Amino acid sequence: MTRQDRKWWVLLAIGAALAALFFVRITSGDAKDPPVRFSGEAETMQGKPIEWWYRRTQQARKDANARKATVLRQRREIKNLRLTLAHDPSVQEAVALSSLIYPNFSQARAWRIIRHESWMTRDPLHARNPSSTATGLYQFLTSTYASTPFGRAGFSIYSPYAQSLAAGWMHEHGRGCEWDIDC
């Protein structure tokens, strides 16, 4: 017997069984009986009503779906952050971003500070003052950088984006004269 023949015999047997069940149900007269309801202790499980377990299950499904959505959102954010970190940081891009976010902190002001603070180094992103903890494009002291939201959030002091945004934030919050340039 081929596989195709076996398949048809199985389907025929299932169809015959279903037809027999349907015929018995119709001839017995109980086709319109309501579904069986349990009464008394059968409606509880471990001392709780069945409805309580149903609501608990529904809430657990909702919670699981919410956790799944959160995990998927966080995975997308991590992927985007990885792409951002893989991007070669550009000082020009960082300065332009900070002036967009903090409109009172102009690009001209940012470039004046950068030229004044780290103009003599070959690598201004990793510039470090040997006589203090001043670091990076804007020569932030570690304590000054830590007092900005970007330092508190744990962004690298060497990131041109974090430094430019921190400088813009300081300027917006009345701390722009800490560099003693044009004040």
GUTOR-207352 format. One line per 8 residues: their letters; for each residue x, y, z of C-alpha. Coordinates in steps of 0.02 Angstrom, whole numbers, plus 32768, in hexadecimal, padded with zeros to 4 digits. Layout:
! GUTOR-207352
A> X,Y,Z | ...;
***
This chain:
! GUTOR-207352
MTRQDRKW> 8000,8000,8000 | 8048,80A9,7FD2 | 8054,813C,8044 | 7FCB,8196,7FE4 | 7F55,8101,7FF8 | 7F76,80FA,80B4 | 7F4F,81B3,80C2 | 7EA6,819C,806D;
WVLLAIGA> 7E79,8106,80DA | 7EA2,8168,8177 | 7E39,81FC,813F | 7DAA,8187,8112 | 7DB2,8134,81BE | 7DB2,81DC,8217 | 7D1E,8217,81AF | 7CBC,8178,81D5;
ALAALFFV> 7CDE,818A,8290 | 7CA5,823F,8290 | 7C07,8211,822F | 7BE0,8187,82AC | 7BF7,81FE,8340 | 7B88,8280,82ED | 7B00,81FE,82CA | 7B03,81BE,837F;
RITSGDAK> 7AF8,826F,83C3 | 7A63,829D,8356 | 7A02,81FD,8377 | 7A1B,8202,8434 | 79C1,82A9,843F | 7A44,8301,84A9 | 7A8B,836C,841D | 7A47,840B,846C;
DPPVRFSG> 7A75,83E8,8520 | 7AD7,8474,8575 | 7B8D,8453,859F | 7BAB,83F9,8642 | 7BCA,846E,86D6 | 7C1F,8433,8772 | 7BD5,845E,881A | 7C15,846A,88CB;
EAETMQGK> 7CCA,843C,88EA | 7CEB,8414,8833 | 7CE4,84D1,880C | 7D7D,84F0,8879 | 7E31,84C0,886A | 7EA6,84CE,88FE | 7E20,8530,8959 | 7E0D,85B4,88D0;
PIEWWYRR> 7D7B,85C3,8858 | 7D99,8595,87A2 | 7D74,8649,876F | 7E04,8684,87DD | 7E7B,860D,8784 | 7E39,8646,86DB | 7E58,86FE,8705 | 7F04,86D4,874A;
TQQARKDA> 7F31,8678,86AA | 7EF3,8708,863E | 7F5A,8785,86A4 | 7FF4,8716,8699 | 7FE2,8712,85DC | 7FD2,87CF,85D5 | 806B,87E3,8645 | 80CF,8768,85DB;
NARKATVL> 80A0,87C5,853B | 80D1,886B,858A | 8179,8822,85C0 | 8194,87DD,8512 | 816E,8887,84C4 | 81E8,88D9,853D | 8270,885C,8513 | 8256,8875,8458;
RQRREIKN> 825B,8933,846D | 82FB,8926,84D4 | 834A,88B5,8451 | 8324,8936,83CA | 836F,89BF,8437 | 840C,8957,8455 | 841D,8935,839B | 840D,89EF,8376;
LRLTLAHD> 848C,8A19,83FE | 8506,8999,83B5 | 84F2,89EB,830B | 8511,8A94,835B | 85AB,8A58,83B6 | 85EE,8A05,8319 | 85DE,8AAC,82C0 | 8681,8B0E,82B5;
PSVQEAVA> 8665,8BA5,8325 | 8674,8C4B,82CE | 869A,8CEA,832D | 863B,8D51,82AD | 85A3,8CE1,82C1 | 85AD,8CEC,837F | 85B9,8DAA,837E | 8527,8DB9,8304;
LSSLIYPN> 84BF,8D43,836F | 84E0,8DA5,840E | 84AF,8E49,83BA | 840D,8DFA,837C | 83DE,8DB9,8428 | 8417,8E56,8484 | 83ED,8EE8,840F | 8442,8F6A,847F;
FSQARAWR> 84E7,8F0B,846E | 8521,8F3C,83C0 | 859A,8ED9,8357 | 860D,8F70,8353 | 8614,8F73,8411 | 8636,8EB7,8417 | 86C4,8EC6,8398 | 8712,8F58,83F9;
IIRHESWM> 8714,8EED,8497 | 875B,8E56,843C | 87E4,8EBE,83E8 | 8811,8F0F,848D | 8812,8E6F,84F4 | 8856,8DE6,8484 | 88A2,8E39,83EA | 8955,8E00,8407;
TRDPLHAR> 8936,8D46,840E | 893E,8CCD,837D | 88A6,8C6E,83BB | 882C,8CEB,840A | 87B1,8C5F,8435 | 8830,8C13,84AE | 8885,8CB3,84E5 | 88B9,8CB0,859B;
NPSSTATG> 8905,8D3A,8603 | 899F,8CF3,865D | 898C,8D6A,86F1 | 88D3,8D48,8715 | 8845,8CD1,86EE | 880B,8D3C,865B | 87E1,8CC9,85CA | 8799,8CC9,851A;
LYQFLTST> 8763,8D4F,849F | 8724,8DCA,851E | 87A5,8D9A,85A3 | 8722,8D6D,8624 | 8760,8D4A,86D3 | 871F,8CA1,8707 | 86BD,8CF1,8795 | 8670,8D75,8721;
YASTPFGR> 8641,8CF1,86A0 | 85F6,8C84,8729 | 8586,8D16,875C | 852F,8D14,86B1 | 84A2,8C9C,8684 | 8516,8C47,8607 | 859B,8C25,8689 | 8519,8BE5,8705;
AGFSIYSP> 84D2,8B72,867F | 857D,8B23,8668 | 85A8,8B61,85B9 | 8661,8B5E,8592 | 86BD,8C00,85B1 | 8719,8BDF,850D | 8679,8BDA,84A5 | 866D,8C76,8439;
YAQSLAAG> 85B0,8C68,843E | 85A7,8C5E,84FB | 8625,8CEB,8511 | 85CD,8D5C,8495 | 8523,8D3A,84E1 | 8569,8D55,8590 | 85B5,8DFB,855A | 850F,8E30,850D;
WMHEHGRG> 84B3,8DFC,85AB | 852B,8E61,8616 | 8515,8EF8,85A5 | 8456,8EE8,85AF | 845D,8EDD,866D | 84C9,8F78,8689 | 856E,8F1C,8697 | 85B5,8F4F,85ED;
CEWDIDC> 8636,8FC5,8637 | 8695,8F3A,868F | 870A,8F38,85F8 | 8732,8FF4,860B | 871A,9012,8551 | 86B0,90A4,8512 | 8661,90C0,85BD;
***
